[in-house]
Amino acid sequence: MNATLPTAEALRAALADLLDGLPPKQAAQAVERLIASYRGTTPTDAPVLRDRSDVAAYAAYRMPATFEAVRSCLAALREAAPDWTPATHTDVGGGTGAASWAVAGAWEGPRTTVLDWAEPALALGRELAAASGSPGLRAAAWERARIGKELELAPTDLVTVSYVLKELRPEDRGALVDAAAAAGQAVVIVEPGTPDGYERVIEARDRLIAAGLSVAAPCPHDGACPIERGKDWCHFSARVSRSSLHRQVKGGSLSHEDEKFSYVVATRFPVLPAAARVVRRPQIRKGQVLLELCTRDDGLERATVTKRHGELYRAARDIAWGDAWPPGQS
Ligand SMILES: C[S@@+](CC[C@H](N)C(=O)[O-])C[C@H]1O[C@@H](n2cnc3c(N)ncnc32)[C@H](O)[C@@H]1O
């Protein structure tokens, strides 16, 4: 990959510099306040990210995780559409730019516009982007916009909506997904990997399909989700290195944590969705690997891949939750 494409390490370094100016205790307190307000009665009528210390705390605490989640979704899109490269990108509710960092890391050169109603988030996002070393990210436009029925999105190749639907009223969620579907050639929607995050993703998926888009990932088809509602939820996991701020707020000494997320990627252009996707962490036993799959033709399935399967068994030992199965076959 090109050295100018921003990485998780570059993001971590930019965030560490940012926090240098913020006393650790103040940063930890700001994170705790944010966690409490995110647990409270969202959606709100005004931005939760009110000032620079809120935004710095949000960025340091959450950005590495939302960046990794979006990165996984973009990897699935790239796998389904290996020849497609976006020239323009709109990051709606982009905040400090986690999804834009992920997009700039996936393709060279898309022109990004970040939209958000929280001016302090945009200002800090611009600062972080300036430190990224990525020409694409440094050239991004950071614009104030309120998501709602009046939101109009200019035509763009790629739209990202990362960890935003949860903050909106149901009617604004629908309006945003419709606007994204009308504006974008590809739309990536990511939510926390919780039962309600999954519900919002499924609602968005239905709207994207109704608007004429096709699902590129994670689903192997555009049909109904085979998961029985209320019994389970489709979600995935991305590994994130913990920062010292994380350790301070959450305690413990683990060097990483797993960010759980639900997502859908849909496109207006033809794609090759996976034949099946691994929807649980694979279980590796002696001489066999147990896979839980969502398949194109047979819904949810369990597969046992044993040594007798030769090449496939070796592939199964390397496969991860969220990967397409079998590898390299769409
Ligand atoms: C949880 S943050 C996610 C930020 C970023 N997309 C990410 O993945 O890290 C949600 C963002 O949505 C923005 N937001 C929430 N409601 C909004 C609205 N009605 N109009 C514009 N932006 C909104 C917030 O200001 C915040 O930056």
The ligand as a Tripos MOL2 file, in Angstrom:
@<TRIPOS>MOLECULE
LIG
   27    29     1     0     0
SMALL
NO_CHARGES

@<TRIPOS>ATOM
      1 C1        -21.2610    8.7280   17.4170 C.3       1 LIG1
      2 S1        -20.7340   10.0620   16.4280 S.3       1 LIG1
      3 C2        -20.0120    9.2300   15.0220 C.3       1 LIG1
      4 C3        -18.9830   10.0520   14.3590 C.3       1 LIG1
      5 C4        -18.2470    9.3800   13.1970 C.3       1 LIG1
      6 N1        -19.1480    9.1220   12.0960 N.3       1 LIG1
      7 C5        -17.5910    8.1060   13.6520 C.2       1 LIG1
      8 O1        -17.8770    7.0460   13.0940 O.co2     1 LIG1
      9 O2        -16.7450    8.1560   14.5620 O.co2     1 LIG1
     10 C6        -22.2460   10.6730   15.7520 C.3       1 LIG1
     11 C7        -22.0550   11.9540   14.9400 C.3       1 LIG1
     12 O3        -23.3070   12.3040   14.3470 O.3       1 LIG1
     13 C8        -23.4790   13.7030   14.4610 C.3       1 LIG1
     14 N2        -24.9320   13.9900   14.4580 N.ar      1 LIG1
     15 C9        -25.8760   13.4880   15.2860 C.ar      1 LIG1
     16 N3        -27.0830   13.9650   14.9790 N.ar      1 LIG1
     17 C10       -26.8940   14.8180   13.9350 C.ar      1 LIG1
     18 C11       -27.7720   15.6520   13.1730 C.ar      1 LIG1
     19 N4        -29.0830   15.6980   13.4110 N.pl3     1 LIG1
     20 N5        -27.2330   16.3830   12.1630 N.ar      1 LIG1
     21 C12       -25.8990   16.3340   11.8900 C.ar      1 LIG1
     22 N6        -25.0200   15.5850   12.5850 N.ar      1 LIG1
     23 C13       -25.5170   14.8330   13.5920 C.ar      1 LIG1
     24 C14       -22.8320   14.0400   15.7980 C.3       1 LIG1
     25 O4        -22.5010   15.4160   15.9170 O.3       1 LIG1
     26 C15       -21.6040   13.1390   15.7860 C.3       1 LIG1
     27 O5        -20.4950   13.7540   15.2080 O.3       1 LIG1
@<TRIPOS>BOND
     1     1     2 1
     2     2     3 1
     3     2    10 1
     4     3     4 1
     5     4     5 1
     6     5     6 1
     7     5     7 1
     8     7     8 2
     9     7     9 1
    10    10    11 1
    11    11    12 1
    12    11    26 1
    13    12    13 1
    14    13    14 1
    15    13    24 1
    16    14    15 ar
    17    14    23 ar
    18    15    16 ar
    19    16    17 ar
    20    17    18 ar
    21    17    23 ar
    22    18    19 1
    23    18    20 ar
    24    20    21 ar
    25    21    22 ar
    26    22    23 ar
    27    24    25 1
    28    24    26 1
    29    26    27 1
@<TRIPOS>SUBSTRUCTURE
     1 LIG1         1 GROUP 0 **** ****
